[in-house]
Amino acid sequence: MKNTAMILLGVTSLILIAIVVLVSVEFSFSLIFYLTCIGQILLLVTVYKILTDDYSTDKTFDDFYEDYPIDREK
């Protein structure tokens, strides 16, 4: 996965967490509304970037986790 998708995911998460904090301290509705709209748009852009990323691997679900591979029975 490219770095831009991970950065977008981090920014989106921070915006959506900030919304929760702003709601809890009763900020203005318009600011919360616009941040919610921006966060949802960024989430859609992030999902699109991740799904259209040019990434290929030779791993399958039979390999289990990459950091703890299980040898295939031959």
MOPAC internal coordinates of N, CA, C and O (Angstrom, degrees):
PM7 1SCF
backbone

  N    0.0000 0     0.00 0     0.00 0    0    0    0
  C    1.4369 1     0.00 0     0.00 0    1    0    0
  C    1.5260 1   108.41 1     0.00 0    2    1    0
  O    1.2310 1   121.42 1   -41.47 1    3    2    1
  N    1.3013 1   114.90 1   138.53 1    3    2    1
  C    1.4555 1   119.29 1  -177.77 1    5    3    2
  C    1.5244 1   110.84 1   -75.70 1    6    5    3
  O    1.2310 1   121.28 1   -19.02 1    7    6    5
  N    1.3149 1   115.16 1   160.98 1    7    6    5
  C    1.4576 1   120.41 1  -177.85 1    9    7    6
  C    1.5190 1   112.79 1   -66.46 1   10    9    7
  O    1.2310 1   120.10 1   147.96 1   11   10    9
  N    1.3289 1   117.42 1   -32.04 1   11   10    9
  C    1.4650 1   118.94 1  -177.34 1   13   11   10
  C    1.5193 1   111.30 1   -63.90 1   14   13   11
  O    1.2310 1   120.04 1   142.35 1   15   14   13
  N    1.3108 1   117.54 1   -37.65 1   15   14   13
  C    1.4646 1   120.28 1   179.03 1   17   15   14
  C    1.5240 1   110.48 1   -66.27 1   18   17   15
  O    1.2310 1   120.13 1   140.87 1   19   18   17
  N    1.3113 1   117.36 1   -39.13 1   19   18   17
  C    1.4594 1   120.25 1   179.25 1   21   19   18
  C    1.5313 1   111.01 1   -69.37 1   22   21   19
  O    1.2310 1   120.29 1   142.44 1   23   22   21
  N    1.3128 1   117.05 1   -37.56 1   23   22   21
  C    1.4645 1   120.45 1   177.68 1   25   23   22
  C    1.5285 1   109.82 1   -65.72 1   26   25   23
  O    1.2310 1   120.36 1   136.40 1   27   26   25
  N    1.3301 1   116.92 1   -43.60 1   27   26   25
  C    1.4614 1   120.26 1   177.44 1   29   27   26
  C    1.5183 1   111.39 1   -61.57 1   30   29   27
  O    1.2310 1   120.30 1   140.01 1   31   30   29
  N    1.3123 1   117.03 1   -39.99 1   31   30   29
  C    1.4564 1   120.55 1   178.73 1   33   31   30
  C    1.5252 1   110.99 1   -64.17 1   34   33   31
  O    1.2310 1   120.27 1   139.35 1   35   34   33
  N    1.3259 1   117.10 1   -40.65 1   35   34   33
  C    1.4641 1   120.97 1   177.52 1   37   35   34
  C    1.5192 1   112.53 1   -65.35 1   38   37   35
  O    1.2310 1   120.39 1   136.89 1   39   38   37
  N    1.3351 1   116.87 1   -43.11 1   39   38   37
  C    1.4634 1   120.94 1   179.15 1   41   39   38
  C    1.5204 1   110.51 1   -64.68 1   42   41   39
  O    1.2310 1   120.68 1   137.20 1   43   42   41
  N    1.3286 1   116.30 1   -42.80 1   43   42   41
  C    1.4644 1   120.47 1   178.40 1   45   43   42
  C    1.5183 1   111.02 1   -60.91 1   46   45   43
  O    1.2310 1   120.45 1   135.87 1   47   46   45
  N    1.3129 1   116.74 1   -44.13 1   47   46   45
  C    1.4616 1   120.29 1   179.13 1   49   47   46
  C    1.5179 1   111.44 1   -63.03 1   50   49   47
  O    1.2310 1   120.28 1   138.10 1   51   50   49
  N    1.3217 1   117.06 1   -41.90 1   51   50   49
  C    1.4622 1   120.27 1   179.23 1   53   51   50
  C    1.5256 1   111.75 1   -64.65 1   54   53   51
  O    1.2310 1   120.14 1   140.44 1   55   54   53
  N    1.3221 1   117.34 1   -39.56 1   55   54   53
  C    1.4640 1   120.11 1   178.49 1   57   55   54
  C    1.5182 1   110.40 1   -64.78 1   58   57   55
  O    1.2310 1   120.20 1   135.21 1   59   58   57
  N    1.3187 1   117.22 1   -44.79 1   59   58   57
  C    1.4574 1   119.42 1  -177.92 1   61   59   58
  C    1.5306 1   111.87 1   -69.22 1   62   61   59
  O    1.2310 1   119.68 1   148.37 1   63   62   61
  N    1.3146 1   118.21 1   -31.63 1   63   62   61
  C    1.4680 1   120.97 1   174.59 1   65   63   62
  C    1.5354 1   109.89 1   -70.86 1   66   65   63
  O    1.2310 1   120.50 1   141.41 1   67   66   65
  N    1.3304 1   116.65 1   -38.59 1   67   66   65
  C    1.4608 1   120.57 1   177.88 1   69   67   66
  C    1.5251 1   110.94 1   -62.54 1   70   69   67
  O    1.2310 1   120.54 1   145.20 1   71   70   69
  N    1.3176 1   116.57 1   -34.80 1   71   70   69
  C    1.4654 1   120.02 1   177.87 1   73   71   70
  C    1.5239 1   110.44 1   -62.02 1   74   73   71
  O    1.2310 1   120.72 1   136.78 1   75   74   73
  N    1.3267 1   116.23 1   -43.22 1   75   74   73
  C    1.4635 1   119.93 1   179.51 1   77   75   74
  C    1.5272 1   110.43 1   -61.65 1   78   77   75
  O    1.2310 1   120.46 1   137.74 1   79   78   77
  N    1.3173 1   116.73 1   -42.26 1   79   78   77
  C    1.4695 1   120.34 1   179.63 1   81   79   78
  C    1.5301 1   110.80 1   -66.36 1   82   81   79
  O    1.2310 1   120.53 1   137.10 1   83   82   81
  N    1.3398 1   116.60 1   -42.90 1   83   82   81
  C    1.4619 1   119.89 1  -179.20 1   85   83   82
  C    1.5254 1   111.85 1   -65.77 1   86   85   83
  O    1.2310 1   120.09 1   144.55 1   87   86   85
  N    1.3097 1   117.43 1   -35.45 1   87   86   85
  C    1.4672 1   120.12 1   176.97 1   89   87   86
  C    1.5218 1   110.29 1   -66.51 1   90   89   87
  O    1.2310 1   120.58 1   140.95 1   91   90   89
  N    1.3201 1   116.50 1   -39.05 1   91   90   89
  C    1.4645 1   119.11 1  -177.55 1   93   91   90
  C    1.5237 1   112.49 1   -68.92 1   94   93   91
  O    1.2310 1   119.36 1   153.12 1   95   94   93
  N    1.3290 1   118.82 1   -26.88 1   95   94   93
  C    1.4633 1   121.04 1   177.02 1   97   95   94
  C    1.5240 1   111.81 1   -98.88 1   98   97   95
  O    1.2310 1   120.26 1  -167.83 1   99   98   97
  N    1.3211 1   117.11 1    12.17 1   99   98   97
  C    1.4638 1   125.23 1   173.55 1  101   99   98
  C    1.5263 1   112.78 1    57.09 1  102  101   99
  O    1.2310 1   120.46 1  -123.55 1  103  102  101
  N    1.3480 1   116.72 1    56.45 1  103  102  101
  C    1.4570 1   121.98 1   173.97 1  105  103  102
  C    1.5192 1   109.36 1   -74.06 1  106  105  103
  O    1.2310 1   120.60 1    -3.46 1  107  106  105
  N    1.3190 1   116.45 1   176.54 1  107  106  105
  C    1.4657 1   120.34 1  -178.35 1  109  107  106
  C    1.5321 1   110.75 1   -66.67 1  110  109  107
  O    1.2310 1   121.83 1   -33.79 1  111  110  109
  N    1.3114 1   114.10 1   146.21 1  111  110  109
  C    1.4624 1   120.50 1  -177.63 1  113  111  110
  C    1.5220 1   111.60 1   -63.09 1  114  113  111
  O    1.2310 1   120.16 1   140.57 1  115  114  113
  N    1.3295 1   117.31 1   -39.43 1  115  114  113
  C    1.4692 1   119.44 1  -175.63 1  117  115  114
  C    1.5262 1   111.58 1   -63.98 1  118  117  115
  O    1.2310 1   119.67 1   139.06 1  119  118  117
  N    1.3224 1   118.24 1   -40.94 1  119  118  117
  C    1.4654 1   120.69 1   178.46 1  121  119  118
  C    1.5230 1   110.91 1   -64.40 1  122  121  119
  O    1.2310 1   120.45 1   135.92 1  123  122  121
  N    1.3127 1   116.75 1   -44.08 1  123  122  121
  C    1.4655 1   120.69 1   179.48 1  125  123  122
  C    1.5200 1   110.54 1   -64.89 1  126  125  123
  O    1.2310 1   120.40 1   140.53 1  127  126  125
  N    1.3298 1   116.83 1   -39.47 1  127  126  125
  C    1.4629 1   121.14 1   179.47 1  129  127  126
  C    1.5229 1   111.06 1   -63.00 1  130  129  127
  O    1.2310 1   120.18 1   132.25 1  131  130  129
  N    1.3312 1   117.26 1   -47.75 1  131  130  129
  C    1.4641 1   120.45 1  -179.27 1  133  131  130
  C    1.5237 1   111.86 1   -66.44 1  134  133  131
  O    1.2310 1   120.06 1   140.84 1  135  134  133
  N    1.3153 1   117.49 1   -39.16 1  135  134  133
  C    1.4686 1   119.67 1   176.39 1  137  135  134
  C    1.5196 1   111.50 1   -64.65 1  138  137  135
  O    1.2310 1   120.22 1   143.78 1  139  138  137
  N    1.3278 1   117.18 1   -36.22 1  139  138  137
  C    1.4650 1   120.27 1   177.10 1  141  139  138
  C    1.5206 1   110.61 1   -65.04 1  142  141  139
  O    1.2310 1   120.36 1   136.48 1  143  142  141
  N    1.3146 1   116.93 1   -43.52 1  143  142  141
  C    1.4707 1   120.38 1   178.47 1  145  143  142
  C    1.5224 1   111.33 1   -63.63 1  146  145  143
  O    1.2310 1   120.33 1   135.74 1  147  146  145
  N    1.3205 1   116.98 1   -44.26 1  147  146  145
  C    1.4698 1   120.91 1   178.63 1  149  147  146
  C    1.5273 1   110.37 1   -63.35 1  150  149  147
  O    1.2310 1   120.20 1   138.25 1  151  150  149
  N    1.3256 1   117.22 1   -41.75 1  151  150  149
  C    1.4601 1   121.15 1   179.51 1  153  151  150
  C    1.5116 1   112.51 1   -63.56 1  154  153  151
  O    1.2310 1   120.31 1   139.55 1  155  154  153
  N    1.3274 1   117.01 1   -40.45 1  155  154  153
  C    1.4597 1   120.07 1   179.00 1  157  155  154
  C    1.5182 1   111.57 1   -68.46 1  158  157  155
  O    1.2310 1   120.18 1   140.72 1  159  158  157
  N    1.3227 1   117.27 1   -39.28 1  159  158  157
  C    1.4683 1   120.30 1   177.38 1  161  159  158
  C    1.5204 1   110.18 1   -65.36 1  162  161  159
  O    1.2310 1   120.36 1   136.28 1  163  162  161
  N    1.3346 1   116.93 1   -43.72 1  163  162  161
  C    1.4732 1   119.81 1   178.09 1  165  163  162
  C    1.5285 1   111.53 1   -63.22 1  166  165  163
  O    1.2310 1   120.20 1   144.68 1  167  166  165
  N    1.3231 1   117.23 1   -35.32 1  167  166  165
  C    1.4550 1   120.14 1   177.86 1  169  167  166
  C    1.5250 1   110.52 1   -64.08 1  170  169  167
  O    1.2310 1   119.91 1   137.23 1  171  170  169
  N    1.3077 1   117.78 1   -42.77 1  171  170  169
  C    1.4674 1   120.91 1   177.52 1  173  171  170
  C    1.5212 1   111.91 1   -64.70 1  174  173  171
  O    1.2310 1   120.43 1   138.58 1  175  174  173
  N    1.3364 1   116.78 1   -41.42 1  175  174  173
  C    1.4646 1   120.69 1   177.99 1  177  175  174
  C    1.5272 1   110.61 1   -63.75 1  178  177  175
  O    1.2310 1   120.66 1   139.05 1  179  178  177
  N    1.3375 1   116.35 1   -40.95 1  179  178  177
  C    1.4615 1   121.09 1   179.36 1  181  179  178
  C    1.5252 1   111.14 1   -63.18 1  182  181  179
  O    1.2310 1   120.44 1   133.98 1  183  182  181
  N    1.3173 1   116.77 1   -46.02 1  183  182  181
  C    1.4723 1   120.20 1   178.97 1  185  183  182
  C    1.5182 1   110.21 1   -61.89 1  186  185  183
  O    1.2310 1   119.93 1   138.12 1  187  186  185
  N    1.3341 1   117.73 1   -41.88 1  187  186  185
  C    1.4629 1   121.09 1   178.18 1  189  187  186
  C    1.5207 1   110.96 1   -61.57 1  190  189  187
  O    1.2310 1   120.35 1   134.02 1  191  190  189
  N    1.3430 1   116.94 1   -45.98 1  191  190  189
  C    1.4669 1   120.28 1  -179.69 1  193  191  190
  C    1.5226 1   111.88 1   -62.15 1  194  193  191
  O    1.2310 1   120.33 1   139.08 1  195  194  193
  N    1.3260 1   116.98 1   -40.92 1  195  194  193
  C    1.4602 1   120.22 1  -178.97 1  197  195  194
  C    1.5241 1   110.70 1   -68.17 1  198  197  195
  O    1.2310 1   120.26 1   137.86 1  199  198  197
  N    1.3286 1   117.12 1   -42.14 1  199  198  197
  C    1.4600 1   119.88 1  -177.61 1  201  199  198
  C    1.5158 1   113.42 1   -73.19 1  202  201  199
  O    1.2310 1   119.66 1   153.74 1  203  202  201
  N    1.3307 1   118.25 1   -26.26 1  203  202  201
  C    1.4667 1   120.51 1  -179.91 1  205  203  202
  C    1.5222 1   112.22 1   -98.56 1  206  205  203
  O    1.2310 1   119.50 1  -171.60 1  207  206  205
  N    1.3122 1   118.57 1     8.40 1  207  206  205
  C    1.4545 1   122.60 1   179.53 1  209  207  206
  C    1.5214 1   109.94 1   -66.22 1  210  209  207
  O    1.2310 1   120.84 1   -42.69 1  211  210  209
  N    1.3389 1   116.00 1   137.31 1  211  210  209
  C    1.4633 1   121.21 1   179.50 1  213  211  210
  C    1.5321 1   108.35 1   -83.22 1  214  213  211
  O    1.2310 1   120.68 1   -92.62 1  215  214  213
  N    1.3214 1   116.30 1    87.38 1  215  214  213
  C    1.4580 1   122.46 1  -175.07 1  217  215  214
  C    1.5168 1   108.80 1  -131.67 1  218  217  215
  O    1.2310 1   121.13 1   -46.40 1  219  218  217
  N    1.3188 1   115.44 1   133.60 1  219  218  217
  C    1.4613 1   118.96 1   176.94 1  221  219  218
  C    1.5281 1   108.67 1  -138.22 1  222  221  219
  O    1.2310 1   121.00 1   -27.76 1  223  222  221
  N    1.3215 1   115.69 1   152.24 1  223  222  221
  C    1.4543 1   121.58 1  -179.68 1  225  223  222
  C    1.5145 1   109.11 1  -149.21 1  226  225  223
  O    1.2310 1   121.38 1   -19.78 1  227  226  225
  N    1.3244 1   114.96 1   160.22 1  227  226  225
  C    1.4664 1   118.70 1   176.15 1  229  227  226
  C    1.5246 1   110.78 1   -99.81 1  230  229  227
  O    1.2310 1   120.58 1  -175.49 1  231  230  229
  N    1.3181 1   116.50 1     4.51 1  231  230  229
  C    1.4669 1   121.12 1   178.76 1  233  231  230
  C    1.5291 1   109.87 1   -78.16 1  234  233  231
  O    1.2310 1   121.29 1   -31.33 1  235  234  233
  N    1.3236 1   115.15 1   148.67 1  235  234  233
  C    1.4590 1   121.38 1   174.57 1  237  235  234
  C    1.5214 1   108.11 1  -128.49 1  238  237  235
  O    1.2310 1   121.00 1    -1.27 1  239  238  237
  N    1.3232 1   115.68 1   178.73 1  239  238  237
  C    1.4617 1   118.89 1   177.90 1  241  239  238
  C    1.5292 1   111.30 1   -67.12 1  242  241  239
  O    1.2310 1   120.30 1   159.79 1  243  242  241
  N    1.3240 1   117.04 1   -20.21 1  243  242  241
  C    1.4623 1   120.01 1   177.62 1  245  243  242
  C    1.5288 1   111.71 1   -69.85 1  246  245  243
  O    1.2310 1   119.98 1   161.69 1  247  246  245
  N    1.3515 1   117.65 1   -18.31 1  247  246  245
  C    1.4632 1   121.49 1   179.84 1  249  247  246
  C    1.5220 1   112.62 1   -79.52 1  250  249  247
  O    1.2310 1   119.58 1   173.62 1  251  250  249
  N    1.3051 1   118.41 1    -6.38 1  251  250  249
  C    1.4604 1   124.88 1  -178.72 1  253  251  250
  C    1.5224 1   109.00 1    63.48 1  254  253  251
  O    1.2310 1   118.81 1    48.59 1  255  254  253
  N    1.3069 1   119.88 1  -131.41 1  255  254  253
  C    1.4493 1   122.38 1  -179.97 1  257  255  254
  C    1.5137 1   110.32 1   -92.26 1  258  257  255
  O    1.2310 1   121.07 1   -32.31 1  259  258  257
  N    1.3463 1   115.56 1   147.69 1  259  258  257
  C    1.4603 1   119.46 1  -177.49 1  261  259  258
  C    1.5268 1   111.79 1   -67.82 1  262  261  259
  O    1.2310 1   119.72 1   146.45 1  263  262  261
  N    1.3268 1   118.13 1   -33.55 1  263  262  261
  C    1.4559 1   120.08 1  -178.73 1  265  263  262
  C    1.5285 1   112.17 1   -82.54 1  266  265  263
  O    1.2310 1   120.00 1   169.09 1  267  266  265
  N    1.3346 1   117.60 1   -10.91 1  267  266  265
  C    1.4564 1   121.43 1   177.44 1  269  267  266
  C    1.5277 1   108.52 1  -141.87 1  270  269  267
  O    1.2310 1   120.64 1  -108.67 1  271  270  269
  N    1.3437 1   116.38 1    71.33 1  271  270  269
  C    1.4661 1   118.97 1  -174.83 1  273  271  270
  C    1.5346 1   111.75 1   -70.16 1  274  273  271
  O    1.2310 1   121.34 1   -33.81 1  275  274  273
  N    1.2970 1   115.03 1   146.19 1  275  274  273
  C    1.4568 1   122.01 1   174.29 1  277  275  274
  C    1.5195 1   106.96 1  -103.92 1  278  277  275
  O    1.2310 1   120.55 1   -51.61 1  279  278  277
  N    1.3248 1   116.55 1   128.39 1  279  278  277
  C    1.4600 1   118.96 1  -179.35 1  281  279  278
  C    1.5163 1   110.08 1   -66.06 1  282  281  279
  O    1.2310 1   121.80 1   -40.59 1  283  282  281
  N    1.3074 1   114.17 1   139.41 1  283  282  281
  C    1.4532 1   119.53 1   177.81 1  285  283  282
  C    1.5061 1   109.40 1   -76.98 1  286  285  283
  O    1.2310 1   121.71 1   -39.01 1  287  286  285
  N    1.3219 1   114.33 1   140.99 1  287  286  285
  C    1.4598 1   118.66 1   176.25 1  289  287  286
  C    1.5129 1   108.59 1   -79.56 1  290  289  287
  O    1.2310 1   120.64 1   -48.27 1  291  290  289
  N    1.3215 1   116.38 1   131.73 1  291  290  289
  C    1.4678 1   119.08 1  -177.43 1  293  291  290
  C    1.4871 1   111.83 1  -111.51 1  294  293  291
  O    1.2310 1   120.10 1   180.00 1  295  294  293

